[in-house]
Each structure stands twice: as structure tokens, then as C-alpha cells.
Amino acid sequence: MYYKYIPDMYYKNIYTIDYRLLKNKDIKCIIFDLDNTLAPLNEKEPSKEVIELMKKIDRLGFKMVIISNALKKRVQPFKEKLNIDSSFLAWKPHKNKYKKILDLYELKPEQVACIGDQLVTDIRGANKMGMTSILTDSLTNKDHLFTYFNRFKELFIYRRFKKEKILIKGEYYE
């Protein structure tokens, strides 16, 4: 049961990801989660560091999209400042928004990598679609109210992973 939450890769944050490795794996599109992956909840727009990173990723030739379960008013400033596509109220891990991206950009699931900080939404959604799933540590401990339920569920999943030596928090891999 827990296999559906196992990420393909695990990095500390978006700045430590080897994007050239993704390019070499023929990844064409990167889907980013917003809250606690690209920015903490209290940040209303992307930091200078995030803007610079997105420019660097763009120069590598990736298509980039933000998929978030947040409301449009939360996602919109990031979409505009980063000049990338976005999808709000995505209801991750459901497949609908992922399928739309595949159709819109004429991509196969194996050409897409999804980056996020939650096993239950981000990693599960990517794995359901057959996309490369990349887990990052959460930027802060502050979450939306509903996310606390997911974090509680994740505690049990992480314990199981640690017991079976599948994934241990802080032991990164690619």
C-alpha cells in the first residue's frame, strides 16, 4: 500500500535538484507544487532566488507549470511573476489537471517530473500518472488547515518507510 507514496528522487529543496540530470532523462516539463515547495505560505510572491532559479531552468529548455490545491488568488502572483503556466484548485492527487497538462503540451507521462513536499498529494499524484516524482523537504512547518490532516497521515508513512529502510527524512537520493 505504501509503495504509491515512494518518490523517485528526494532532495532537500528546489535549489539542490540536479535539473541537468532531469534533462538527461528526457524530461521536457517540470510541474512544481507551490506551498512549501516554491514558497512558504506567508510569501505572497516568488522570492528573487525562485525567480533566478526559474530563469535557469527555462534556459535548460524545460516547460514549467505550477499545480496547486490553493485558490487562484494564491497562485496568480506566482504565475505572473514567474511567467509560467499554472493550475489552481487542482485537487491533487486526482489525475484531471495532470492529464490536461499532458494533452495541452502533447507530452507522455515519462517526459514530466513533479516536484513537491507532500507524499499524500504531490508524490501520490505524480506516481498515479507514471511521472517522475521528486520529493523536497517542506520549507516551513506552517500549512493550510487541511494540509495538517495530510501531514498526520504522512507521519505513519514516514515511520513505515524508515522501518523498511525505504526513505529516511534527510537522507537524499536521486
C-alpha positions as CSV (number, residue, x, y, z in Angstrom):
1,M,0.0,0.0,0.0
2,Y,2.8,2.4,0.9
3,Y,4.6,2.0,-2.4
4,K,2.4,4.5,-4.1
5,Y,4.0,7.2,-1.9
6,I,7.6,6.4,-2.7
7,P,9.3,9.3,-4.6
8,D,11.6,8.5,-7.4
9,M,14.0,11.2,-6.1
10,Y,14.4,13.1,-2.8
11,Y,16.2,16.4,-2.5
12,K,16.4,19.0,0.3
13,N,14.8,21.7,-1.8
14,I,14.3,23.0,-5.3
15,Y,17.7,24.6,-5.3
16,T,19.5,21.2,-4.8
17,I,17.8,19.3,-7.6
18,D,20.0,18.3,-10.5
19,Y,18.0,19.7,-13.4
20,R,20.6,18.6,-15.9
21,L,20.0,15.0,-14.7
22,L,16.3,15.5,-15.5
23,K,17.3,16.8,-18.9
24,N,19.4,13.8,-19.5
25,K,16.4,11.6,-18.6
26,D,14.5,13.3,-21.4
27,I,12.2,15.2,-19.0
28,K,10.5,18.0,-21.0
29,C,8.2,19.5,-18.4
30,I,8.5,20.2,-14.7
31,I,5.5,20.6,-12.5
32,F,6.0,22.5,-9.3
33,D,3.9,22.5,-6.2
34,L,3.5,26.0,-4.7
35,D,3.1,26.0,-1.0
36,N,6.2,24.9,1.0
37,T,7.9,23.8,-2.2
38,L,8.3,27.1,-4.2
39,A,7.5,29.4,-1.3
40,P,6.4,29.4,2.3
41,L,2.7,30.1,2.9
42,N,3.4,33.6,4.2
43,E,5.1,34.7,0.9
44,K,2.7,36.4,-1.4
45,E,5.0,36.3,-4.5
46,P,8.2,34.5,-5.5
47,S,11.5,35.4,-4.0
48,K,14.4,36.7,-6.1
49,E,16.0,33.3,-5.6
50,V,13.0,31.5,-7.0
51,I,12.8,33.9,-10.0
52,E,16.5,33.3,-10.8
53,L,16.1,29.5,-10.5
54,M,13.1,29.6,-12.9
55,K,15.2,31.6,-15.4
56,K,18.0,29.0,-15.1
57,I,15.5,26.1,-15.6
58,D,13.9,27.9,-18.5
59,R,17.4,28.2,-20.2
60,L,17.7,24.5,-19.9
61,G,14.6,24.2,-22.2
62,F,12.0,22.9,-19.7
63,K,8.4,23.8,-19.8
64,M,7.3,24.7,-16.3
65,V,3.9,24.6,-14.6
66,I,2.7,25.3,-11.1
67,I,-0.1,22.9,-9.9
68,S,-1.5,23.8,-6.6
69,N,-4.5,22.8,-4.5
70,A,-4.6,26.5,-3.4
71,L,-7.1,29.2,-4.6
72,K,-6.5,31.2,-7.7
73,K,-5.7,34.4,-5.7
74,R,-2.8,32.5,-4.1
75,V,-1.4,31.0,-7.3
76,Q,-1.9,34.0,-9.7
77,P,1.0,36.3,-8.4
78,F,3.5,33.4,-8.9
79,K,2.1,32.6,-12.3
80,E,2.5,36.3,-13.3
81,K,5.9,37.0,-11.7
82,L,7.5,33.7,-13.0
83,N,5.7,33.9,-16.4
84,I,4.8,30.2,-16.3
85,D,1.5,28.3,-16.6
86,S,-0.4,27.3,-13.6
87,S,-3.4,25.4,-12.3
88,F,-5.2,26.2,-9.1
89,L,-7.6,24.1,-7.1
90,A,-6.0,21.0,-8.7
91,W,-7.3,18.5,-6.1
92,K,-4.1,16.6,-6.1
93,P,-3.6,13.6,-6.2
94,H,-6.5,13.4,-8.6
95,K,-5.5,12.9,-12.3
96,N,-7.5,15.6,-14.0
97,K,-5.0,18.5,-14.0
98,Y,-2.1,16.3,-14.8
99,K,-4.0,14.9,-17.8
100,K,-4.8,18.4,-19.0
101,I,-1.1,19.3,-19.0
102,L,-0.2,16.1,-20.9
103,D,-2.8,16.9,-23.5
104,L,-2.0,20.6,-23.7
105,Y,1.7,20.2,-24.2
106,E,1.4,16.8,-26.1
107,L,3.6,15.0,-23.6
108,K,3.9,11.5,-22.3
109,P,3.9,10.9,-18.6
110,E,7.6,9.8,-18.6
111,Q,8.5,13.3,-20.0
112,V,7.2,15.0,-16.9
113,A,8.7,15.5,-13.4
114,C,6.6,16.6,-10.5
115,I,8.3,18.4,-7.5
116,G,6.5,18.8,-4.2
117,D,6.8,18.5,-0.4
118,Q,3.9,16.2,0.3
119,L,3.8,12.5,-0.1
120,V,-0.1,12.3,0.0
121,T,-0.7,14.9,-2.7
122,D,2.3,15.7,-4.8
123,I,4.1,12.3,-4.8
124,R,1.0,10.2,-5.0
125,G,-0.4,12.3,-7.9
126,A,2.8,12.0,-9.9
127,N,3.1,8.3,-9.2
128,K,-0.5,7.7,-10.2
129,M,0.3,9.3,-13.6
130,G,3.6,7.5,-14.2
131,M,5.5,10.7,-14.0
132,T,8.9,11.2,-12.2
133,S,8.1,12.1,-8.6
134,I,10.5,14.3,-6.7
135,L,10.1,15.0,-3.0
136,T,11.6,18.0,-1.3
137,D,11.6,18.9,2.4
138,S,8.9,21.3,3.4
139,L,10.1,24.9,3.6
140,T,8.2,25.6,6.9
141,N,6.1,23.8,9.4
142,K,3.2,26.2,8.7
143,D,0.5,24.6,6.5
144,H,-3.1,25.1,5.4
145,L,-5.6,23.7,7.9
146,F,-6.5,20.8,5.6
147,T,-2.8,20.0,5.0
148,Y,-2.3,19.2,8.6
149,F,-4.5,16.1,8.1
150,N,-2.2,15.0,5.3
151,R,0.9,15.7,7.4
152,F,-0.6,13.4,10.2
153,K,-1.1,10.6,7.6
154,E,2.5,11.2,6.4
155,L,3.9,10.6,9.9
156,F,2.7,7.0,9.6
157,I,4.0,6.6,6.1
158,Y,7.5,8.0,7.0
159,R,7.6,5.7,10.0
160,R,6.9,2.8,7.8
161,F,9.5,3.9,5.2
162,K,12.1,4.3,7.9
163,K,11.3,0.9,9.4
164,E,11.7,-0.7,6.0
165,K,14.7,1.5,5.1
166,I,12.8,2.8,2.0
167,L,13.1,6.5,2.7
168,I,14.5,8.4,5.7
169,K,13.9,12.1,6.2
170,G,17.2,14.0,5.5
171,E,18.8,11.1,3.5
172,Y,18.5,12.5,0.0
173,Y,18.8,10.4,-3.2
174,E,18.4,10.7,-6.9
